[in-house]
Amino acid sequence: MVRQRGSHQQFKDPTGRFTTVPFHKGRDIYPPLLRQIAKDIGMTADEFISYR
């Protein structure tokens, strides 16, 4: 994590790519946003979900 503004955290990987992830307590991330976050970090949505 490189920074946070409100409830949104920004992450940066070693190659310089960024992605922003909302952190709202008690709320789920909607599937289209989940797919976009996974795409931003170079994973499929299934890989991202099974990574936990």
mmCIF entry with sequence, helices, sheets and N, C-alpha, C, O atoms, coordinates in Angstrom:
data_MODEL
# 
_entry.id   MODEL 
# 
_entity.id                         1 
_entity.type                       polymer 
_entity.pdbx_number_of_molecules   1 
# 
_entity_poly.entity_id                      1 
_entity_poly.type                           'polypeptide(L)' 
_entity_poly.nstd_linkage                   no 
_entity_poly.nstd_monomer                   no 
_entity_poly.pdbx_seq_one_letter_code       MVRQRGSHQQFKDPTGRFTTVPFHKGRDIYPPLLRQIAKDIGMTADEFISYR 
_entity_poly.pdbx_seq_one_letter_code_can   MVRQRGSHQQFKDPTGRFTTVPFHKGRDIYPPLLRQIAKDIGMTADEFISYR 
_entity_poly.pdbx_strand_id                 A 
# 
loop_
_entity_poly_seq.entity_id 
_entity_poly_seq.num 
_entity_poly_seq.mon_id 
_entity_poly_seq.hetero 
1 1  MET n 
1 2  VAL n 
1 3  ARG n 
1 4  GLN n 
1 5  ARG n 
1 6  GLY n 
1 7  SER n 
1 8  HIS n 
1 9  GLN n 
1 10 GLN n 
1 11 PHE n 
1 12 LYS n 
1 13 ASP n 
1 14 PRO n 
1 15 THR n 
1 16 GLY n 
1 17 ARG n 
1 18 PHE n 
1 19 THR n 
1 20 THR n 
1 21 VAL n 
1 22 PRO n 
1 23 PHE n 
1 24 HIS n 
1 25 LYS n 
1 26 GLY n 
1 27 ARG n 
1 28 ASP n 
1 29 ILE n 
1 30 TYR n 
1 31 PRO n 
1 32 PRO n 
1 33 LEU n 
1 34 LEU n 
1 35 ARG n 
1 36 GLN n 
1 37 ILE n 
1 38 ALA n 
1 39 LYS n 
1 40 ASP n 
1 41 ILE n 
1 42 GLY n 
1 43 MET n 
1 44 THR n 
1 45 ALA n 
1 46 ASP n 
1 47 GLU n 
1 48 PHE n 
1 49 ILE n 
1 50 SER n 
1 51 TYR n 
1 52 ARG n 
# 
_struct_asym.id          A 
_struct_asym.entity_id   1 
# 
loop_
_struct_conf.conf_type_id 
_struct_conf.id 
_struct_conf.pdbx_PDB_helix_id 
_struct_conf.beg_label_comp_id 
_struct_conf.beg_label_asym_id 
_struct_conf.beg_label_seq_id 
_struct_conf.pdbx_beg_PDB_ins_code 
_struct_conf.end_label_comp_id 
_struct_conf.end_label_asym_id 
_struct_conf.end_label_seq_id 
_struct_conf.pdbx_end_PDB_ins_code 
_struct_conf.beg_auth_comp_id 
_struct_conf.beg_auth_asym_id 
_struct_conf.beg_auth_seq_id 
_struct_conf.end_auth_comp_id 
_struct_conf.end_auth_asym_id 
_struct_conf.end_auth_seq_id 
_struct_conf.pdbx_PDB_helix_class 
_struct_conf.details 
_struct_conf.pdbx_PDB_helix_length 
HELX_P HELX_P1 AA1 PRO A 31 ? ASP A 40 ? PRO A 31 ASP A 40 1 ? 10 
HELX_P HELX_P2 AA2 ALA A 45 ? SER A 50 ? ALA A 45 SER A 50 1 ? 6  
# 
_struct_conf_type.id          HELX_P 
_struct_conf_type.criteria    ? 
_struct_conf_type.reference   ? 
# 
_struct_sheet.id               AA1 
_struct_sheet.type             ? 
_struct_sheet.number_strands   3 
_struct_sheet.details          ? 
# 
loop_
_struct_sheet_order.sheet_id 
_struct_sheet_order.range_id_1 
_struct_sheet_order.range_id_2 
_struct_sheet_order.offset 
_struct_sheet_order.sense 
AA1 1 2 ? anti-parallel 
AA1 2 3 ? anti-parallel 
# 
loop_
_struct_sheet_range.sheet_id 
_struct_sheet_range.id 
_struct_sheet_range.beg_label_comp_id 
_struct_sheet_range.beg_label_asym_id 
_struct_sheet_range.beg_label_seq_id 
_struct_sheet_range.pdbx_beg_PDB_ins_code 
_struct_sheet_range.end_label_comp_id 
_struct_sheet_range.end_label_asym_id 
_struct_sheet_range.end_label_seq_id 
_struct_sheet_range.pdbx_end_PDB_ins_code 
_struct_sheet_range.beg_auth_comp_id 
_struct_sheet_range.beg_auth_asym_id 
_struct_sheet_range.beg_auth_seq_id 
_struct_sheet_range.end_auth_comp_id 
_struct_sheet_range.end_auth_asym_id 
_struct_sheet_range.end_auth_seq_id 
AA1 1 ARG A 3  ? ARG A 5  ? ARG A 3  ARG A 5  
AA1 2 HIS A 8  ? LYS A 12 ? HIS A 8  LYS A 12 
AA1 3 PHE A 18 ? PRO A 22 ? PHE A 18 PRO A 22 
# 
loop_
_atom_site.group_PDB 
_atom_site.id 
_atom_site.type_symbol 
_atom_site.label_atom_id 
_atom_site.label_alt_id 
_atom_site.label_comp_id 
_atom_site.label_asym_id 
_atom_site.label_entity_id 
_atom_site.label_seq_id 
_atom_site.pdbx_PDB_ins_code 
_atom_site.Cartn_x 
_atom_site.Cartn_y 
_atom_site.Cartn_z 
_atom_site.occupancy 
_atom_site.B_iso_or_equiv 
_atom_site.pdbx_formal_charge 
_atom_site.auth_seq_id 
_atom_site.auth_comp_id 
_atom_site.auth_asym_id 
_atom_site.auth_atom_id 
_atom_site.pdbx_PDB_model_num 
ATOM 1   N N  . MET A 1 1  ? 0.844   -1.167  0.000   1.00 0.00 ? 1  MET A N  1 
ATOM 2   C CA . MET A 1 1  ? 0.000   0.000   0.000   1.00 0.00 ? 1  MET A CA 1 
ATOM 3   C C  . MET A 1 1  ? 0.895   1.237   0.000   1.00 0.00 ? 1  MET A C  1 
ATOM 4   O O  . MET A 1 1  ? 1.827   1.346   0.797   1.00 0.00 ? 1  MET A O  1 
ATOM 5   N N  . VAL A 1 2  ? 0.598   2.159   -0.901  1.00 0.00 ? 2  VAL A N  1 
ATOM 6   C CA . VAL A 1 2  ? 1.399   3.378   -0.957  1.00 0.00 ? 2  VAL A CA 1 
ATOM 7   C C  . VAL A 1 2  ? 0.695   4.573   -0.327  1.00 0.00 ? 2  VAL A C  1 
ATOM 8   O O  . VAL A 1 2  ? 1.350   5.489   0.172   1.00 0.00 ? 2  VAL A O  1 
ATOM 9   N N  . ARG A 1 3  ? -0.636  4.567   -0.346  1.00 0.00 ? 3  ARG A N  1 
ATOM 10  C CA . ARG A 1 3  ? -1.348  5.658   0.309   1.00 0.00 ? 3  ARG A CA 1 
ATOM 11  C C  . ARG A 1 3  ? -2.819  5.307   0.489   1.00 0.00 ? 3  ARG A C  1 
ATOM 12  O O  . ARG A 1 3  ? -3.331  4.351   -0.093  1.00 0.00 ? 3  ARG A O  1 
ATOM 13  N N  . GLN A 1 4  ? -3.476  6.108   1.311   1.00 0.00 ? 4  GLN A N  1 
ATOM 14  C CA . GLN A 1 4  ? -4.903  5.927   1.542   1.00 0.00 ? 4  GLN A CA 1 
ATOM 15  C C  . GLN A 1 4  ? -5.549  7.303   1.588   1.00 0.00 ? 4  GLN A C  1 
ATOM 16  O O  . GLN A 1 4  ? -5.020  8.242   2.183   1.00 0.00 ? 4  GLN A O  1 
ATOM 17  N N  . ARG A 1 5  ? -6.693  7.396   0.952   1.00 0.00 ? 5  ARG A N  1 
ATOM 18  C CA . ARG A 1 5  ? -7.477  8.631   1.029   1.00 0.00 ? 5  ARG A CA 1 
ATOM 19  C C  . ARG A 1 5  ? -8.901  8.218   1.388   1.00 0.00 ? 5  ARG A C  1 
ATOM 20  O O  . ARG A 1 5  ? -9.607  7.609   0.584   1.00 0.00 ? 5  ARG A O  1 
ATOM 21  N N  . GLY A 1 6  ? -9.297  8.551   2.578   1.00 0.00 ? 6  GLY A N  1 
ATOM 22  C CA . GLY A 1 6  ? -10.599 8.117   3.050   1.00 0.00 ? 6  GLY A CA 1 
ATOM 23  C C  . GLY A 1 6  ? -10.635 6.604   3.181   1.00 0.00 ? 6  GLY A C  1 
ATOM 24  O O  . GLY A 1 6  ? -9.792  6.009   3.851   1.00 0.00 ? 6  GLY A O  1 
ATOM 25  N N  . SER A 1 7  ? -11.608 5.993   2.542   1.00 0.00 ? 7  SER A N  1 
ATOM 26  C CA . SER A 1 7  ? -11.740 4.537   2.627   1.00 0.00 ? 7  SER A CA 1 
ATOM 27  C C  . SER A 1 7  ? -11.154 3.830   1.411   1.00 0.00 ? 7  SER A C  1 
ATOM 28  O O  . SER A 1 7  ? -11.403 2.640   1.216   1.00 0.00 ? 7  SER A O  1 
ATOM 29  N N  . HIS A 1 8  ? -10.383 4.533   0.591   1.00 0.00 ? 8  HIS A N  1 
ATOM 30  C CA . HIS A 1 8  ? -9.785  3.934   -0.599  1.00 0.00 ? 8  HIS A CA 1 
ATOM 31  C C  . HIS A 1 8  ? -8.274  3.844   -0.430  1.00 0.00 ? 8  HIS A C  1 
ATOM 32  O O  . HIS A 1 8  ? -7.606  4.836   -0.140  1.00 0.00 ? 8  HIS A O  1 
ATOM 33  N N  . GLN A 1 9  ? -7.749  2.634   -0.618  1.00 0.00 ? 9  GLN A N  1 
ATOM 34  C CA . GLN A 1 9  ? -6.313  2.420   -0.505  1.00 0.00 ? 9  GLN A CA 1 
ATOM 35  C C  . GLN A 1 9  ? -5.730  2.219   -1.893  1.00 0.00 ? 9  GLN A C  1 
ATOM 36  O O  . GLN A 1 9  ? -6.340  1.560   -2.735  1.00 0.00 ? 9  GLN A O  1 
ATOM 37  N N  . GLN A 1 10 ? -4.552  2.784   -2.137  1.00 0.00 ? 10 GLN A N  1 
ATOM 38  C CA . GLN A 1 10 ? -3.874  2.606   -3.410  1.00 0.00 ? 10 GLN A CA 1 
ATOM 39  C C  . GLN A 1 10 ? -2.666  1.720   -3.208  1.00 0.00 ? 10 GLN A C  1 
ATOM 40  O O  . GLN A 1 10 ? -1.888  1.891   -2.270  1.00 0.00 ? 10 GLN A O  1 
ATOM 41  N N  . PHE A 1 11 ? -2.530  0.763   -4.119  1.00 0.00 ? 11 PHE A N  1 
ATOM 42  C CA . PHE A 1 11 ? -1.427  -0.182  -4.077  1.00 0.00 ? 11 PHE A CA 1 
ATOM 43  C C  . PHE A 1 11 ? -0.595  -0.027  -5.339  1.00 0.00 ? 11 PHE A C  1 
ATOM 44  O O  . PHE A 1 11 ? -1.124  0.287   -6.405  1.00 0.00 ? 11 PHE A O  1 
ATOM 45  N N  . LYS A 1 12 ? 0.707   -0.249  -5.218  1.00 0.00 ? 12 LYS A N  1 
ATOM 46  C CA . LYS A 1 12 ? 1.616   -0.144  -6.351  1.00 0.00 ? 12 LYS A CA 1 
ATOM 47  C C  . LYS A 1 12 ? 2.488   -1.389  -6.369  1.00 0.00 ? 12 LYS A C  1 
ATOM 48  O O  . LYS A 1 12 ? 3.006   -1.807  -5.333  1.00 0.00 ? 12 LYS A O  1 
ATOM 49  N N  . ASP A 1 13 ? 2.650   -1.982  -7.556  1.00 0.00 ? 13 ASP A N  1 
ATOM 50  C CA . ASP A 1 13 ? 3.515   -3.156  -7.654  1.00 0.00 ? 13 ASP A CA 1 
ATOM 51  C C  . ASP A 1 13 ? 4.914   -2.717  -8.082  1.00 0.00 ? 13 ASP A C  1 
ATOM 52  O O  . ASP A 1 13 ? 5.104   -1.559  -8.454  1.00 0.00 ? 13 ASP A O  1 
ATOM 53  N N  . PRO A 1 14 ? 5.889   -3.611  -8.037  1.00 0.00 ? 14 PRO A N  1 
ATOM 54  C CA . PRO A 1 14 ? 7.273   -3.243  -8.374  1.00 0.00 ? 14 PRO A CA 1 
ATOM 55  C C  . PRO A 1 14 ? 7.465   -2.704  -9.794  1.00 0.00 ? 14 PRO A C  1 
ATOM 56  O O  . PRO A 1 14 ? 8.438   -1.998  -10.059 1.00 0.00 ? 14 PRO A O  1 
ATOM 57  N N  . THR A 1 15 ? 6.547   -3.030  -10.708 1.00 0.00 ? 15 THR A N  1 
ATOM 58  C CA . THR A 1 15 ? 6.683   -2.531  -12.077 1.00 0.00 ? 15 THR A CA 1 
ATOM 59  C C  . THR A 1 15 ? 6.067   -1.150  -12.252 1.00 0.00 ? 15 THR A C  1 
ATOM 60  O O  . THR A 1 15 ? 6.155   -0.565  -13.331 1.00 0.00 ? 15 THR A O  1 
ATOM 61  N N  . GLY A 1 16 ? 5.439   -0.620  -11.192 1.00 0.00 ? 16 GLY A N  1 
ATOM 62  C CA . GLY A 1 16 ? 4.883   0.721   -11.241 1.00 0.00 ? 16 GLY A CA 1 
ATOM 63  C C  . GLY A 1 16 ? 3.399   0.809   -11.515 1.00 0.00 ? 16 GLY A C  1 
ATOM 64  O O  . GLY A 1 16 ? 2.859   1.909   -11.633 1.00 0.00 ? 16 GLY A O  1 
ATOM 65  N N  . ARG A 1 17 ? 2.721   -0.334  -11.620 1.00 0.00 ? 17 ARG A N  1 
ATOM 66  C CA . ARG A 1 17 ? 1.277   -0.311  -11.859 1.00 0.00 ? 17 ARG A CA 1 
ATOM 67  C C  . ARG A 1 17 ? 0.545   -0.030  -10.552 1.00 0.00 ? 17 ARG A C  1 
ATOM 68  O O  . ARG A 1 17 ? 0.948   -0.500  -9.488  1.00 0.00 ? 17 ARG A O  1 
ATOM 69  N N  . PHE A 1 18 ? -0.543  0.748   -10.646 1.00 0.00 ? 18 PHE A N  1 
ATOM 70  C CA . PHE A 1 18 ? -1.356  1.105   -9.487  1.00 0.00 ? 18 PHE A CA 1 
ATOM 71  C C  . PHE A 1 18 ? -2.734  0.482   -9.589  1.00 0.00 ? 18 PHE A C  1 
ATOM 72  O O  . PHE A 1 18 ? -3.241  0.232   -10.683 1.00 0.00 ? 18 PHE A O  1 
ATOM 73  N N  . THR A 1 19 ? -3.329  0.236   -8.442  1.00 0.00 ? 19 THR A N  1 
ATOM 74  C CA . THR A 1 19 ? -4.742  -0.107  -8.370  1.00 0.00 ? 19 THR A CA 1 
ATOM 75  C C  . THR A 1 19 ? -5.301  0.472   -7.080  1.00 0.00 ? 19 THR A C  1 
ATOM 76  O O  . THR A 1 19 ? -4.604  0.564   -6.069  1.00 0.00 ? 19 THR A O  1 
ATOM 77  N N  . THR A 1 20 ? -6.562  0.858   -7.131  1.00 0.00 ? 20 THR A N  1 
ATOM 78  C CA . THR A 1 20 ? -7.241  1.430   -5.974  1.00 0.00 ? 20 THR A CA 1 
ATOM 79  C C  . THR A 1 20 ? -8.314  0.459   -5.516  1.00 0.00 ? 20 THR A C  1 
ATOM 80  O O  . THR A 1 20 ? -9.086  -0.064  -6.320  1.00 0.00 ? 20 THR A O  1 
ATOM 81  N N  . VAL A 1 21 ? -8.350  0.227   -4.209  1.00 0.00 ? 21 VAL A N  1 
ATOM 82  C CA . VAL A 1 21 ? -9.296  -0.723  -3.638  1.00 0.00 ? 21 VAL A CA 1 
ATOM 83  C C  . VAL A 1 21 ? -10.111 -0.021  -2.548  1.00 0.00 ? 21 VAL A C  1 
ATOM 84  O O  . VAL A 1 21 ? -9.541  0.549   -1.618  1.00 0.00 ? 21 VAL A O  1 
ATOM 85  N N  . PRO A 1 22 ? -11.444 -0.061  -2.660  1.00 0.00 ? 22 PRO A N  1 
ATOM 86  C CA . PRO A 1 22 ? -12.269 0.539   -1.612  1.00 0.00 ? 22 PRO A CA 1 
ATOM 87  C C  . PRO A 1 22 ? -12.357 -0.385  -0.397  1.00 0.00 ? 22 PRO A C  1 
ATOM 88  O O  . PRO A 1 22 ? -12.529 -1.595  -0.543  1.00 0.00 ? 22 PRO A O  1 
ATOM 89  N N  . PHE A 1 23 ? -12.241 0.182   0.784   1.00 0.00 ? 23 PHE A N  1 
ATOM 90  C CA . PHE A 1 23 ? -12.372 -0.577  2.020   1.00 0.00 ? 23 PHE A CA 1 
ATOM 91  C C  . PHE A 1 23 ? -13.501 0.035   2.835   1.00 0.00 ? 23 PHE A C  1 
ATOM 92  O O  . PHE A 1 23 ? -13.292 0.959   3.621   1.00 0.00 ? 23 PHE A O  1 
ATOM 93  N N  . HIS A 1 24 ? -14.711 -0.501  2.631   1.00 0.00 ? 24 HIS A N  1 
ATOM 94  C CA . HIS A 1 24 ? -15.881 -0.050  3.365   1.00 0.00 ? 24 HIS A CA 1 
ATOM 95  C C  . HIS A 1 24 ? -16.300 -1.192  4.279   1.00 0.00 ? 24 HIS A C  1 
ATOM 96  O O  . HIS A 1 24 ? -16.694 -2.259  3.809   1.00 0.00 ? 24 HIS A O  1 
ATOM 97  N N  . LYS A 1 25 ? -16.215 -0.969  5.570   1.00 0.00 ? 25 LYS A N  1 
ATOM 98  C CA . LYS A 1 25 ? -16.519 -2.008  6.540   1.00 0.00 ? 25 LYS A CA 1 
ATOM 99  C C  . LYS A 1 25 ? -17.944 -2.525  6.347   1.00 0.00 ? 25 LYS A C  1 
ATOM 100 O O  . LYS A 1 25 ? -18.896 -1.748  6.286   1.00 0.00 ? 25 LYS A O  1 
ATOM 101 N N  . GLY A 1 26 ? -18.072 -3.837  6.253   1.00 0.00 ? 26 GLY A N  1 
ATOM 102 C CA . GLY A 1 26 ? -19.371 -4.464  6.144   1.00 0.00 ? 26 GLY A CA 1 
ATOM 103 C C  . GLY A 1 26 ? -19.968 -4.474  4.751   1.00 0.00 ? 26 GLY A C  1 
ATOM 104 O O  . GLY A 1 26 ? -21.115 -4.887  4.582   1.00 0.00 ? 26 GLY A O  1 
ATOM 105 N N  . ARG A 1 27 ? -19.218 -4.030  3.743   1.00 0.00 ? 27 ARG A N  1 
ATOM 106 C CA . ARG A 1 27 ? -19.759 -4.006  2.372   1.00 0.00 ? 27 ARG A CA 1 
ATOM 107 C C  . ARG A 1 27 ? -18.896 -4.879  1.471   1.00 0.00 ? 27 ARG A C  1 
ATOM 108 O O  . ARG A 1 27 ? -17.676 -4.940  1.625   1.00 0.00 ? 27 ARG A O  1 
ATOM 109 N N  . ASP A 1 28 ? -19.543 -5.549  0.536   1.00 0.00 ? 28 ASP A N  1 
ATOM 110 C CA . ASP A 1 28 ? -18.848 -6.389  -0.431  1.00 0.00 ? 28 ASP A CA 1 
ATOM 111 C C  . ASP A 1 28 ? -18.395 -5.563  -1.624  1.00 0.00 ? 28 ASP A C  1 
ATOM 112 O O  . ASP A 1 28 ? -18.943 -4.498  -1.911  1.00 0.00 ? 28 ASP A O  1 
ATOM 113 N N  . ILE A 1 29 ? -17.376 -6.078  -2.317  1.00 0.00 ? 29 ILE A N  1 
ATOM 114 C CA . ILE A 1 29 ? -16.933 -5.463  -3.565  1.00 0.00 ? 29 ILE A CA 1 
ATOM 115 C C  . ILE A 1 29 ? -17.752 -6.106  -4.684  1.00 0.00 ? 29 ILE A C  1 
ATOM 116 O O  . ILE A 1 29 ? -17.808 -7.331  -4.788  1.00 0.00 ? 29 ILE A O  1 
ATOM 117 N N  . TYR A 1 30 ? -18.378 -5.291  -5.512  1.00 0.00 ? 30 TYR A N  1 
ATOM 118 C CA . TYR A 1 30 ? -19.209 -5.802  -6.601  1.00 0.00 ? 30 TYR A CA 1 
ATOM 119 C C  . TYR A 1 30 ? -18.361 -6.518  -7.646  1.00 0.00 ? 30 TYR A C  1 
ATOM 120 O O  . TYR A 1 30 ? -17.219 -6.123  -7.883  1.00 0.00 ? 30 TYR A O  1 
ATOM 121 N N  . PRO A 1 31 ? -18.895 -7.565  -8.276  1.00 0.00 ? 31 PRO A N  1 
ATOM 122 C CA . PRO A 1 31 ? -18.135 -8.380  -9.230  1.00 0.00 ? 31 PRO A CA 1 
ATOM 123 C C  . PRO A 1 31 ? -17.411 -7.595  -10.330 1.00 0.00 ? 31 PRO A C  1 
ATOM 124 O O  . PRO A 1 31 ? -16.257 -7.914  -10.617 1.00 0.00 ? 31 PRO A O  1 
ATOM 125 N N  . PRO A 1 32 ? -18.027 -6.586  -10.961 1.00 0.00 ? 32 PRO A N  1 
ATOM 126 C CA . PRO A 1 32 ? -17.268 -5.856  -11.996 1.00 0.00 ? 32 PRO A CA 1 
ATOM 127 C C  . PRO A 1 32 ? -16.026 -5.155  -11.435 1.00 0.00 ? 32 PRO A C  1 
ATOM 128 O O  . PRO A 1 32 ? -14.982 -5.121  -12.086 1.00 0.00 ? 32 PRO A O  1 
ATOM 129 N N  . LEU A 1 33 ? -16.142 -4.602  -10.238 1.00 0.00 ? 33 LEU A N  1 
ATOM 130 C CA . LEU A 1 33 ? -14.989 -3.951  -9.619  1.00 0.00 ? 33 LEU A CA 1 
ATOM 131 C C  . LEU A 1 33 ? -13.944 -4.977  -9.212  1.00 0.00 ? 33 LEU A C  1 
ATOM 132 O O  . LEU A 1 33 ? -12.747 -4.727  -9.354  1.00 0.00 ? 33 LEU A O  1 
ATOM 133 N N  . LEU A 1 34 ? -14.374 -6.116  -8.713  1.00 0.00 ? 34 LEU A N  1 
ATOM 134 C CA . LEU A 1 34 ? -13.456 -7.190  -8.342  1.00 0.00 ? 34 LEU A CA 1 
ATOM 135 C C  . LEU A 1 34 ? -12.666 -7.658  -9.562  1.00 0.00 ? 34 LEU A C  1 
ATOM 136 O O  . LEU A 1 34 ? -11.456 -7.866  -9.478  1.00 0.00 ? 34 LEU A O  1 
ATOM 137 N N  . ARG A 1 35 ? -13.350 -7.824  -10.694 1.00 0.00 ? 35 ARG A N  1 
ATOM 138 C CA . ARG A 1 35 ? -12.662 -8.224  -11.923 1.00 0.00 ? 35 ARG A CA 1 
ATOM 139 C C  . ARG A 1 35 ? -11.650 -7.166  -12.366 1.00 0.00 ? 35 ARG A C  1 
ATOM 140 O O  . ARG A 1 35 ? -10.565 -7.507  -12.837 1.00 0.00 ? 35 ARG A O  1 
ATOM 141 N N  . GLN A 1 36 ? -11.999 -5.885  -12.217 1.00 0.00 ? 36 GLN A N  1 
ATOM 142 C CA . GLN A 1 36 ? -11.091 -4.815  -12.612 1.00 0.00 ? 36 GLN A CA 1 
ATOM 143 C C  . GLN A 1 36 ? -9.859  -4.776  -11.712 1.00 0.00 ? 36 GLN A C  1 
ATOM 144 O O  . GLN A 1 36 ? -8.747  -4.577  -12.201 1.00 0.00 ? 36 GLN A O  1 
ATOM 145 N N  . ILE A 1 37 ? -10.038 -4.961  -10.421 1.00 0.00 ? 37 ILE A N  1 
ATOM 146 C CA . ILE A 1 37 ? -8.900  -4.988  -9.490  1.00 0.00 ? 37 ILE A CA 1 
ATOM 147 C C  . ILE A 1 37 ? -7.991  -6.158  -9.832  1.00 0.00 ? 37 ILE A C  1 
ATOM 148 O O  . ILE A 1 37 ? -6.770  -6.003  -9.866  1.00 0.00 ? 37 ILE A O  1 
ATOM 149 N N  . ALA A 1 38 ? -8.574  -7.331  -10.088 1.00 0.00 ? 38 ALA A N  1 
ATOM 150 C CA . ALA A 1 38 ? -7.776  -8.505  -10.459 1.00 0.00 ? 38 ALA A CA 1 
ATOM 151 C C  . ALA A 1 38 ? -7.017  -8.250  -11.757 1.00 0.00 ? 38 ALA A C  1 
ATOM 152 O O  . ALA A 1 38 ? -5.847  -8.616  -11.874 1.00 0.00 ? 38 ALA A O  1 
ATOM 153 N N  . LYS A 1 39 ? -7.669  -7.628  -12.724 1.00 0.00 ? 39 LYS A N  1 
ATOM 154 C CA . LYS A 1 39 ? -7.018  -7.313  -13.996 1.00 0.00 ? 39 LYS A CA 1 
ATOM 155 C C  . LYS A 1 39 ? -5.861  -6.345  -13.785 1.00 0.00 ? 39 LYS A C  1 
ATOM 156 O O  . LYS A 1 39 ? -4.800  -6.499  -14.391 1.00 0.00 ? 39 LYS A O  1 
ATOM 157 N N  . ASP A 1 40 ? -6.061  -5.348  -12.926 1.00 0.00 ? 40 ASP A N  1 
ATOM 158 C CA . ASP A 1 40 ? -5.018  -4.365  -12.642 1.00 0.00 ? 40 ASP A CA 1 
ATOM 159 C C  . ASP A 1 40 ? -3.759  -5.003  -12.072 1.00 0.00 ? 40 ASP A C  1 
ATOM 160 O O  . ASP A 1 40 ? -2.650  -4.531  -12.322 1.00 0.00 ? 40 ASP A O  1 
ATOM 161 N N  . ILE A 1 41 ? -3.931  -6.079  -11.305 1.00 0.00 ? 41 ILE A N  1 
ATOM 162 C CA . ILE A 1 41 ? -2.757  -6.710  -10.697 1.00 0.00 ? 41 ILE A CA 1 
ATOM 163 C C  . ILE A 1 41 ? -2.285  -7.944  -11.468 1.00 0.00 ? 41 ILE A C  1 
ATOM 164 O O  . ILE A 1 41 ? -1.392  -8.662  -11.019 1.00 0.00 ? 41 ILE A O  1 
ATOM 165 N N  . GLY A 1 42 ? -2.890  -8.181  -12.627 1.00 0.00 ? 42 GLY A N  1 
ATOM 166 C CA . GLY A 1 42 ? -2.414  -9.260  -13.499 1.00 0.00 ? 42 GLY A CA 1 
ATOM 167 C C  . GLY A 1 42 ? -2.889  -10.646 -13.110 1.00 0.00 ? 42 GLY A C  1 
ATOM 168 O O  . GLY A 1 42 ? -2.189  -11.631 -13.348 1.00 0.00 ? 42 GLY A O  1 
ATOM 169 N N  . MET A 1 43 ? -4.058  -10.736 -12.521 1.00 0.00 ? 43 MET A N  1 
ATOM 170 C CA . MET A 1 43 ? -4.629  -12.029 -12.141 1.00 0.00 ? 43 MET A CA 1 
ATOM 171 C C  . MET A 1 43 ? -6.031  -12.140 -12.721 1.00 0.00 ? 43 MET A C  1 
ATOM 172 O O  . MET A 1 43 ? -6.639  -11.142 -13.110 1.00 0.00 ? 43 MET A O  1 
ATOM 173 N N  . THR A 1 44 ? -6.531  -13.363 -12.772 1.00 0.00 ? 44 THR A N  1 
ATOM 174 C CA . THR A 1 44 ? -7.939  -13.546 -13.101 1.00 0.00 ? 44 THR A CA 1 
ATOM 175 C C  . THR A 1 44 ? -8.731  -13.375 -11.808 1.00 0.00 ? 44 THR A C  1 
ATOM 176 O O  . THR A 1 44 ? -8.165  -13.441 -10.717 1.00 0.00 ? 44 THR A O  1 
ATOM 177 N N  . ALA A 1 45 ? -10.020 -13.157 -11.927 1.00 0.00 ? 45 ALA A N  1 
ATOM 178 C CA . ALA A 1 45 ? -10.858 -13.001 -10.738 1.00 0.00 ? 45 ALA A CA 1 
ATOM 179 C C  . ALA A 1 45 ? -10.820 -14.273 -9.884  1.00 0.00 ? 45 ALA A C  1 
ATOM 180 O O  . ALA A 1 45 ? -10.779 -14.196 -8.656  1.00 0.00 ? 45 ALA A O  1 
ATOM 181 N N  . ASP A 1 46 ? -10.834 -15.439 -10.534 1.00 0.00 ? 46 ASP A N  1 
ATOM 182 C CA . ASP A 1 46 ? -10.778 -16.707 -9.781  1.00 0.00 ? 46 ASP A CA 1 
ATOM 183 C C  . ASP A 1 46 ? -9.462  -16.850 -9.015  1.00 0.00 ? 46 ASP A C  1 
ATOM 184 O O  . ASP A 1 46 ? -9.460  -17.283 -7.862  1.00 0.00 ? 46 ASP A O  1 
ATOM 185 N N  . GLU A 1 47 ? -8.345  -16.488 -9.650  1.00 0.00 ? 47 GLU A N  1 
ATOM 186 C CA . GLU A 1 47 ? -7.050  -16.537 -8.967  1.00 0.00 ? 47 GLU A CA 1 
ATOM 187 C C  . GLU A 1 47 ? -7.038  -15.582 -7.776  1.00 0.00 ? 47 GLU A C  1 
ATOM 188 O O  . GLU A 1 47 ? -6.555  -15.918 -6.694  1.00 0.00 ? 47 GLU A O  1 
ATOM 189 N N  . PHE A 1 48 ? -7.576  -14.397 -7.999  1.00 0.00 ? 48 PHE A N  1 
ATOM 190 C CA . PHE A 1 48 ? -7.602  -13.372 -6.949  1.00 0.00 ? 48 PHE A CA 1 
ATOM 191 C C  . PHE A 1 48 ? -8.427  -13.844 -5.751  1.00 0.00 ? 48 PHE A C  1 
ATOM 192 O O  . PHE A 1 48 ? -8.010  -13.674 -4.605  1.00 0.00 ? 48 PHE A O  1 
ATOM 193 N N  . ILE A 1 49 ? -9.587  -14.431 -6.010  1.00 0.00 ? 49 ILE A N  1 
ATOM 194 C CA . ILE A 1 49 ? -10.453 -14.908 -4.929  1.00 0.00 ? 49 ILE A CA 1 
ATOM 195 C C  . ILE A 1 49 ? -9.819  -16.071 -4.182  1.00 0.00 ? 49 ILE A C  1 
ATOM 196 O O  . ILE A 1 49 ? -9.905  -16.140 -2.956  1.00 0.00 ? 49 ILE A O  1 
ATOM 197 N N  . SER A 1 50 ? -9.183  -16.986 -4.907  1.00 0.00 ? 50 SER A N  1 
ATOM 198 C CA . SER A 1 50 ? -8.576  -18.153 -4.249  1.00 0.00 ? 50 SER A CA 1 
ATOM 199 C C  . SER A 1 50 ? -7.265  -17.820 -3.559  1.00 0.00 ? 50 SER A C  1 
ATOM 200 O O  . SER A 1 50 ? -6.751  -18.644 -2.802  1.00 0.00 ? 50 SER A O  1 
ATOM 201 N N  . TYR A 1 51 ? -6.712  -16.652 -3.792  1.00 0.00 ? 51 TYR A N  1 
ATOM 202 C CA . TYR A 1 51 ? -5.435  -16.241 -3.192  1.00 0.00 ? 51 TYR A CA 1 
ATOM 203 C C  . TYR A 1 51 ? -5.535  -16.063 -1.679  1.00 0.00 ? 51 TYR A C  1 
ATOM 204 O O  . TYR A 1 51 ? -4.547  -16.248 -0.968  1.00 0.00 ? 51 TYR A O  1 
ATOM 205 N N  . ARG A 1 52 ? -6.720  -15.705 -1.180  1.00 0.00 ? 52 ARG A N  1 
ATOM 206 C CA . ARG A 1 52 ? -6.872  -15.470 0.254   1.00 0.00 ? 52 ARG A CA 1 
ATOM 207 C C  . ARG A 1 52 ? -6.471  -16.700 0.959   1.00 0.00 ? 52 ARG A C  1 
ATOM 208 O O  . ARG A 1 52 ? -6.513  -16.748 2.189   1.00 0.00 ? 52 ARG A O  1 
# 
